[in-house]
Amino acid sequence: MSTSIFIVEDERIVAEDIRFALESFGYTVAGIAASRDRALEEIGRTSPDLVLMDIVLRGPGDGVETGRLVRERFDIPVVYLTAHADHATLHRAKVTEPFGYILKPFQEHELYSGIEIALYRHQVEKRIDEHERWLTTILTSIADGVIAADAMGLIKFVNAAAERICGWKQAEVVGTDLAEVYRVREAATGAPVEVPSLLALLEEHGPSGLREVRLLERKDGSTVVVEQSISPISDGSREVSGSVVVFRQLPGKEDLEKTGEQGNDLH
C-alpha cells in the first residue's frame, strides 16, 4: 500500500500542482482542503500517513493552528509549506512540533526529500515511544524497587515497588535530588552513607555497579533493610548520563544476623 498524503492548501492551482508531483512520486493523495475545519474533518475521515500544511489558510485558524490540532487529535506528522520564513511565524510553527518545513517556491526533489525525511522520523519516534512504553511497563511491574536519576542526580523515574518500599510517590520526588529521597545507612552501625558519585561508581566498580545491604530510611522516618544495586547509566565510556538504583526489601534486621557480614561484601 502506498503512502497517503493529505494536502491543506488554499490556492487550488498550487494544490493541484502538489497533487501531480505527489502522484508522480508514487504517493496516494488522500484529499485536498483549503480551510481548517474542512481539513480536520477530511483528515479524521481518511487517516493519511502525512499532512502537507500551508501555513496561510482561508477562514478561521491558520495552518499553524490546524497543524497543532492535527497532531493532538490524530498523531499524524505534519510538514509545513510556507513562503513565510520570518522568525515569529517559524517560532509559532515550532511549538506544534512539525516534522519539517518546505519553503515556497520549491523544487519537486525538495518536496520528495522533505516528505521522506518526515516519514522516517515519524517511524523512528513511534518505535522509540513503543520501546519506552514496553520498558516502563516492565519496570513498573517488577517486584524490585527501581529509581533512575540523571547525571545531576535528579530523579526521573520511580516504579511502584520503590514507592511502596520508600513511602514516596513518583509525583512527589521527580526532579528531586536522589540523596534526599534514597537515604541509606550502614547496616551494622546505622551511620549515614552517601550515595556514591557516578564517576566513583564507574571507576571503582565498572558498569556493573555496586551491590550492598543497607538500612533505608523511609519517608516516615522508619527504616527497612534492603539489598541494593547502584549502577551508572553509561555508553561504555567514562561519559555517564545517569544512575539507576535497584533494591529489594529484606525480611528485617534478623536477616543481617543470618547473612553475617555479607552486607559489605556483595561486590
C-alpha positions as CSV (number, residue, x, y, z in Angstrom):
1,M,0.0,0.0,0.0
2,S,1.4,3.4,-1.0
3,T,1.9,6.2,1.4
4,S,-1.2,8.5,1.6
5,I,-0.8,12.3,2.0
6,F,-3.3,14.9,2.6
7,I,-2.8,18.4,1.2
8,V,-4.0,21.5,3.0
9,E,-3.5,24.4,0.6
10,D,-5.9,27.4,-0.1
11,E,-4.6,28.1,-3.6
12,R,-6.2,25.4,-5.8
13,I,-3.7,25.7,-8.6
14,V,-0.8,25.2,-6.2
15,A,-2.7,22.3,-4.6
16,E,-3.2,20.5,-7.9
17,D,0.5,21.0,-8.8
18,I,1.4,19.4,-5.5
19,R,-1.1,16.6,-6.2
20,F,0.5,15.9,-9.6
21,A,4.0,15.8,-8.0
22,L,3.0,13.5,-5.2
23,E,1.3,11.1,-7.6
24,S,4.3,11.1,-9.8
25,F,6.4,10.0,-6.8
26,G,4.0,7.1,-6.2
27,Y,2.2,8.6,-3.2
28,T,-1.6,8.5,-2.8
29,V,-3.3,11.8,-2.3
30,A,-5.9,11.3,0.4
31,G,-7.6,14.6,-0.3
32,I,-7.3,18.4,-0.5
33,A,-8.7,21.1,1.8
34,A,-8.4,24.8,1.8
35,S,-9.6,25.6,5.4
36,R,-9.0,24.4,8.9
37,D,-12.5,22.9,9.5
38,R,-12.6,21.0,6.2
39,A,-9.1,19.8,6.7
40,L,-9.8,18.4,10.2
41,E,-13.0,16.7,9.0
42,E,-11.3,15.1,6.0
43,I,-8.1,14.1,7.8
44,G,-10.2,12.4,10.5
45,R,-12.1,10.5,7.9
46,T,-9.2,9.5,5.6
47,S,-6.4,8.9,8.2
48,P,-3.5,9.8,5.9
49,D,0.1,8.9,6.7
50,L,1.3,12.6,6.5
51,V,-0.2,16.1,6.1
52,L,1.3,18.8,3.9
53,M,0.1,22.0,5.5
54,D,0.2,25.5,4.0
55,I,0.7,28.0,6.9
56,V,-1.7,30.6,5.3
57,L,-5.3,29.4,5.0
58,R,-8.7,30.9,4.4
59,G,-11.2,31.4,7.2
60,P,-10.6,31.0,10.9
61,G,-7.4,29.3,12.1
62,D,-4.2,29.3,10.1
63,G,-2.0,26.4,9.2
64,V,-0.1,26.5,12.4
65,E,-3.3,26.2,14.5
66,T,-4.6,23.5,12.1
67,G,-1.2,21.6,12.4
68,R,-1.4,21.7,16.2
69,L,-4.9,20.2,16.1
70,V,-3.9,17.5,13.7
71,R,-1.0,16.4,16.0
72,E,-3.3,16.5,19.1
73,R,-6.3,14.7,17.6
74,F,-4.7,12.3,15.2
75,D,-1.0,12.0,15.9
76,I,-0.2,12.4,12.2
77,P,3.1,14.0,11.1
78,V,2.7,17.5,9.6
79,V,5.1,19.2,7.2
80,Y,4.6,22.9,6.7
81,L,4.5,24.5,3.3
82,T,5.3,28.2,3.6
83,A,6.6,31.3,1.9
84,H,6.7,33.0,5.3
85,A,10.1,32.2,6.9
86,D,10.1,35.1,9.4
87,H,11.1,34.4,13.0
88,A,7.7,34.9,14.5
89,T,5.9,32.5,12.1
90,L,8.6,29.8,12.5
91,H,8.5,30.2,16.3
92,R,4.7,29.6,16.3
93,A,5.1,26.7,14.0
94,K,7.9,25.1,16.0
95,V,5.7,24.9,19.1
96,T,3.4,22.5,17.2
97,E,6.4,20.1,16.7
98,P,6.2,19.7,12.9
99,F,8.2,17.1,11.1
100,G,9.6,19.6,8.6
101,Y,9.3,22.8,6.6
102,I,9.3,23.2,2.9
103,L,9.8,26.8,1.7
104,K,7.9,28.0,-1.4
105,P,8.7,28.1,-4.2
106,F,10.2,24.6,-4.0
107,Q,11.5,22.1,-6.5
108,E,10.0,18.6,-6.7
109,H,13.1,16.9,-5.3
110,E,12.8,19.2,-2.2
111,L,9.2,18.2,-1.8
112,Y,10.1,14.5,-2.1
113,S,13.1,14.6,0.3
114,G,11.1,16.6,2.9
115,I,8.3,14.1,2.9
116,E,10.6,11.1,3.1
117,I,12.6,12.6,6.0
118,A,9.4,13.4,7.8
119,L,8.0,9.9,7.3
120,Y,11.3,8.3,8.5
121,R,11.4,10.5,11.6
122,H,7.8,9.7,12.5
123,Q,8.6,5.9,12.2
124,V,11.6,6.3,14.4
125,E,9.7,8.2,17.0
126,K,6.9,5.6,17.1
127,R,9.5,2.9,17.6
128,I,11.1,4.8,20.4
129,D,7.7,5.5,22.1
130,E,6.8,1.9,21.8
131,H,10.1,0.8,23.3
132,E,9.7,3.3,26.2
133,R,6.1,2.1,26.9
134,W,7.4,-1.5,26.9
135,L,10.3,-0.7,29.2
136,T,8.1,1.4,31.6
137,T,5.6,-1.5,31.8
138,I,8.4,-3.9,32.8
139,L,10.0,-1.6,35.3
140,T,6.6,-0.8,36.8
141,S,5.6,-4.4,37.2
142,I,8.7,-6.0,38.7
143,A,8.9,-6.7,42.4
144,D,12.3,-4.9,42.9
145,G,12.3,-1.1,43.6
146,V,13.8,1.0,40.8
147,I,14.8,4.6,41.0
148,A,16.5,6.3,38.0
149,A,18.3,9.7,38.1
150,D,20.0,11.9,35.6
151,A,23.7,12.8,35.6
152,M,22.9,15.7,38.1
153,G,21.4,13.2,40.5
154,L,17.8,14.4,39.9
155,I,15.2,11.7,40.0
156,K,13.5,10.9,36.7
157,F,11.6,7.6,37.4
158,V,10.3,5.7,40.4
159,N,8.5,2.4,40.0
160,A,5.6,1.1,42.1
161,A,7.8,-1.2,44.2
162,A,10.1,1.7,45.1
163,E,7.1,3.8,46.0
164,R,5.9,1.1,48.4
165,I,9.3,0.4,50.0
166,C,10.4,4.1,50.3
167,G,7.0,5.6,51.1
168,W,7.4,8.3,48.4
169,K,5.2,8.7,45.3
170,Q,6.8,9.4,42.0
171,A,4.9,12.6,41.6
172,E,6.4,13.9,44.8
173,V,10.0,13.2,44.0
174,V,10.6,13.6,40.2
175,G,13.2,16.4,39.9
176,T,14.3,15.9,43.5
177,D,17.9,15.0,44.4
178,L,18.3,11.3,44.7
179,A,20.2,11.6,48.0
180,E,17.2,13.4,49.6
181,V,14.8,10.5,48.8
182,Y,17.0,7.4,48.9
183,R,18.6,7.8,52.3
184,V,20.7,4.8,53.4
185,R,22.7,3.9,56.4
186,E,25.3,1.4,57.4
187,A,23.5,-1.9,58.2
188,A,25.7,-2.6,61.3
189,T,26.1,0.8,62.8
190,G,23.2,2.9,61.4
191,A,25.7,5.6,60.3
192,P,24.5,7.7,57.3
193,V,26.0,6.6,53.9
194,E,26.3,8.9,50.9
195,V,25.2,7.6,47.5
196,P,28.4,7.3,45.6
197,S,29.1,9.7,42.7
198,L,28.6,8.4,39.2
199,L,32.3,8.8,38.4
200,A,33.3,6.9,41.5
201,L,30.9,4.1,40.7
202,L,32.4,3.8,37.2
203,E,36.0,3.9,38.3
204,E,35.7,1.6,41.3
205,H,33.0,-0.9,40.2
206,G,32.6,-0.5,36.4
207,P,29.3,-0.6,34.6
208,S,28.0,-3.4,36.7
209,G,27.9,-1.1,39.7
210,L,27.9,-1.7,43.4
211,R,25.9,-4.2,45.5
212,E,25.4,-3.8,49.2
213,V,23.0,-4.5,52.1
214,R,21.9,-1.2,53.8
215,L,19.3,0.3,56.1
216,L,16.9,2.5,54.1
217,E,15.2,5.4,55.8
218,R,11.6,5.7,54.5
219,K,9.6,8.9,54.1
220,D,8.0,8.5,57.6
221,G,11.4,8.1,59.3
222,S,11.2,4.3,59.8
223,T,13.9,2.1,58.4
224,V,13.9,-1.2,56.4
225,V,16.7,-3.5,55.4
226,V,17.4,-3.5,51.7
227,E,19.8,-5.2,49.3
228,Q,20.7,-2.6,46.8
229,S,22.5,-2.3,43.5
230,I,23.6,1.1,42.2
231,S,24.9,1.3,38.6
232,P,25.8,4.2,36.4
233,I,24.0,4.6,33.1
234,S,26.8,4.7,30.6
235,D,27.5,4.0,26.9
236,G,30.6,2.1,27.9
237,S,32.9,5.1,28.1
238,R,33.5,7.4,31.0
239,E,30.6,9.5,29.9
240,V,27.6,8.8,32.1
241,S,24.0,10.1,31.7
242,G,22.6,9.0,35.0
243,S,22.3,6.2,37.5
244,V,19.8,3.5,38.5
245,V,19.2,2.1,42.0
246,V,17.6,-1.3,42.1
247,F,16.7,-2.6,45.6
248,R,14.6,-5.2,47.4
249,Q,13.4,-5.2,50.9
250,L,14.8,-8.0,53.1
251,P,12.6,-9.5,55.9
252,G,14.2,-7.4,58.7
253,K,17.3,-6.9,60.8
254,E,17.3,-10.6,61.7
255,D,18.2,-11.2,58.0
256,L,21.5,-9.4,58.7
257,E,22.3,-11.8,61.5
258,K,21.8,-14.8,59.2
259,T,24.0,-13.4,56.5
260,G,26.7,-12.2,58.9
261,E,29.0,-9.6,57.3
262,Q,27.9,-10.2,53.7
263,G,26.3,-6.8,53.6
264,N,29.6,-5.0,52.7
265,D,31.0,-7.9,50.5
266,L,28.3,-8.2,47.8
267,H,30.5,-6.7,45.1
